[in-house]
């Protein structure tokens, strides 16, 4: 099929407004006033045999020698692209004067006056988010890139002057992923790299740039009459690059899985040394060595900048939307467990929980054509042939009734079904609106084994009510993932909200769960990784990071726990 080049004429969509950033941000004591230095561990670990095997595969993907890196790493020195840097907290980034030299060099490399921006308002906007209450800072410059070649130019200059590089596109992150580095970082605005480069309908895949949005991709396929879609569906405005970086999922996860489930066949990446690699060919599967594609899924831009991706598409299958309501969350989640373990489970495309507070918020936001009963509610998408949908719906109705459901009904029309799902996607907006004037919302997510979810949701709702906090809960209950949206007014309430989030995370980890099911780690969740993964796994992550990015210029201070975080907030 002929190439589909979708020219980028729009301004940055989804970028947080400057006005929204006027609120005072919470700066944790351990980060306030901290000197700008590498957050990597100072000790060179003696890599285990298992670590060596994994690292050998990683380095093979980026053209480095395992022996050379390990030897130099143990000596405290790593060499890349002719440069030598100490692998310790003493590693320093560019001075203010060097940053200015780099900006001038960038202006020469990109003579269009609109490409390089140092406007103070823009620097603040690109370095912060109105939806995040984690430490943040402006950048030194924002570069509006349009191609892989543009990214290479920026990375080469950044490496020359030892300046951090932070990618930015949809601005939908909730954990501080794109915050600046103390006014000394370069922000890569990827929003202009939003083109669909090629649609391979016969093979069921598509090649696009990293700034393309999943919603635009699916609309493009629909407009062209191609009966395929990309099933990963996180928040509105999310881009392919951000989805790769955070290892996203969404409402379709119960049927189609997450970003780690082979939906990204390959990626094109600009490495910290300025080299460009493509991780795989376009075949659906490959046994050719280490899976370097997955190395970048969930890496949050800390190992390189993803500029293009080949994404796998799925056939569009007819579906119907149904709603069931329950006396409490525990009965609702228990019903889901039984439904998914029946022969009809594969026909469940989505199953979403909206608690009674969320249903009230949707009604009060005025975004629905009719008010819905304010009860703990499950929304289902049941897919298949008309006969399969009918059989599955009958089974789901019977099971939900056994678990105390007072109602089970399909959306009356396609428009009503679309409205229901649209409002599930705009849960944050509805929650903020329901909070009244001046309301702010801290959104967090965790994930546990599905059997543990009823207990987790019950304990969380009880905890939030006991703390005097208003909240809504939405969840991808088919895979044990849920989101708590906590409403507050003013900075004086922030400590209580932060403490409640902390308790929620540790409650999930104690149930053999994770601190984040799909939002990613960023700044907000990295202090919990040691408790969840263990120090050995964290050290392996740091070892890979140091091997690929010894100068630590790729989105530093994100994802990898700071050594000083060890042992903090563990109770």
C-alpha positions, 0 to 999 in steps of 0.5 A, a space after each residue: 500500500 502506498 505510504 500514508 504521510 500525515 503532515 503535522 500542522 497542529 500545535 502541541 496537543 495535550 500540553 499542559 496549560 501554563 495557567 494550570 501550573 501556577 499551583 505550588 508543587 510539592 518538593 520532597 525534602 530529600 530532593 529540595 536543594 539537591 546538587 545536580 549530579 548522577 543518581 547512579 550507584 557509586 559502586 561497580 557490582 561484581 556481575 553474577 553469571 546470570 547478570 552477565 548473560 543478560 548484559 551480553 545480550 543487551 550490549 550485543 544489541 547496541 554494539 558494545 563488548 561485554 568484557 570491555 564494559 565490565 572491566 572498565 566498569 569495575 575500574 570505575 571508568 567507561 568509554 563511549 564514542 571517544 569520551 571517558 567518564 567516571 561511573 560515580 556520583 561525582 559525574 557532573 553535567 554541563 555548567 551554565 556556560 556550557 549549556 549556553 554554548 550548546 544552545 547556540 550550537 543547536 541554533 546553528 544546527 537548526 536555523 529555523 527560528 521556531 525549532 529551538 525555544 528558550 522562552 521561560 514560559 515554554 521551558 516551565 510548561 514543558 518541564 511540569 504537569 498540572 496532573 503531577 505532584 512530584 518534584 519538577 523543574 524547567 528545561 534549558 531549551 526545547 527543541 521541536 524535532 521532526 525526524 530521526 536525523 533531528 534527534 541524532 543532531 540534538 543527542 550528539 550536541 547534548 553528549 558533547 556538553 554532557 547535557 540531559 535529554 528528556 523526551 516529551 510528546 503527549 504530556 499525559 504522564 502522571 509520574 513526572 516522566 518529562 520534568 526538567 533537570 534543574 534548568 540544565 536539560 534539553 527537552 525533545 518535543 516529539 509532537 511533530 513526529 506524528 506521521 503514519 509512514 506505512 500501513 501494511 494491511 496484508 501483514 496487519 502492521 503499521 509503521 509510524 513515528 513516535 509522536 503519533 497518537 493511538 487515537 489518530 492511528 485508529 481513526 486513520 485506519 477507520 477512515 481508510 476502511 481498513 478493518 484493523 485497529 491498534 488495541 492498546 488504549 491508555 489515556 486520551 492523547 497518549 503517543 506511541 513513544 510515551 506508550 513504549 516508554 511506560 509499558 502502557 496498557 488500557 481498557 483492552 488489556 483483559 483481551 489484548 494484553 499490554 505493551 509487553 505482549 508483542 504489539 511493538 514488533 520493532 523500534 528505531 532508537 537513537 542511542 546515547 552515543 548518537 548511533 541509530 539502531 532498529 531492534 528487529 525486522 518486521 516478522 511477527 516472531 523471531 528467535 534471533 538473539 536477545 529481544 532488544 525491542 523489549 529493552 526499551 519498553 518500560 525504560 522511560 527514555 532512559 536508554 535512548 530516544 525511540 523515534 519510530 515503531 512498527 506496531 501490530 494491528 488486530 482485526 476489528 471485532 463487533 462488540 456490544 457494551 453492557 452495564 451491571 450494578 452491585 451492592 459493593 465493590 467486592 461483589 463486583 470484582 468477585 463476579 469478574 473473576 468467575 466470568 473470566 474463568 468460564 469458556 465465555 471469558 475470551 469474548 470479554 474484550 473489556 471489563 471496567 469497574 467504576 465505583 459509586 463515587 465515580 458514577 456520581 462524578 460522571 453524573 455531576 460533570 454533565 457529560 452524559 445524556 442521562 444520569 446513571 444509578 449511583 452504585 458500584 458498576 461494571 462496564 463490559 465490552 463483549 465481542 464476537 459474532 451476534 450468536 457468540 455475544 448473545 451466549 456470552 451475555 447470557 452467561 455474564 448476566 447469570 454470573 453477575 446475578 449470583 454475585 448480587 447484581 441488581 441490573 444487567 443491561 446493554 446500551 440501547 444504541 451505538 451512540 449510548 455505548 460510545 458515550 459510556 466508554 468515552 466517559 470512562 476515558 475521561 474519569 479524571 476530568 469528571 472527578 476534577 469537575 465533581 470536586 468543585 471550585 479549586 479541586 485538584 486530583 492526585 491519580 495513582 495506580 497499582 496492580 495485584 493478582 486478580 484474586 487479591 483485588 476485592 480485598 485491596 479495593 475494600 481496604 483502600 476505600 476504607 482507608 481513604 474514608 478514614 483519612 477524610 479524603 474524597 476519591 473515585 476509583 476506576 479499574 481494569 479489574 480483569 487484570 487486577 489493575 485499578 486507579 485511585 483518583 484522590 480529590 483535595 483542595 489546597 497544599 495543606 491537604 497534600 501530605 494526607 494525600 501523599 501518605 494515603 498513596 504511600 499506604 496504597 502502594 505498600 498495601 499492593 506490594 504486600 499482596 504480591 502486586 506492583 506499585 504501578 500497573 501502567 502509569 510507569 515509575 518516573 519520579 513518583 514511584 521509584 522509591 518503591 522499586 527496591 521493596 517490590 523488585 529487590 536490590 539485586 534486580 535494581 542493581 541489574 537495571 543500573 548496570 544496564 543503564 550504565 553500560 548503555 548510557 555511561 554519561 547518564 544523559 538520557 532522562 536522568 533521575 527517573 525510573 532508577 531509585 536513588 541510592 539515598 532512597 534505600 530504606 526510606 518509607 518502607 513501612 
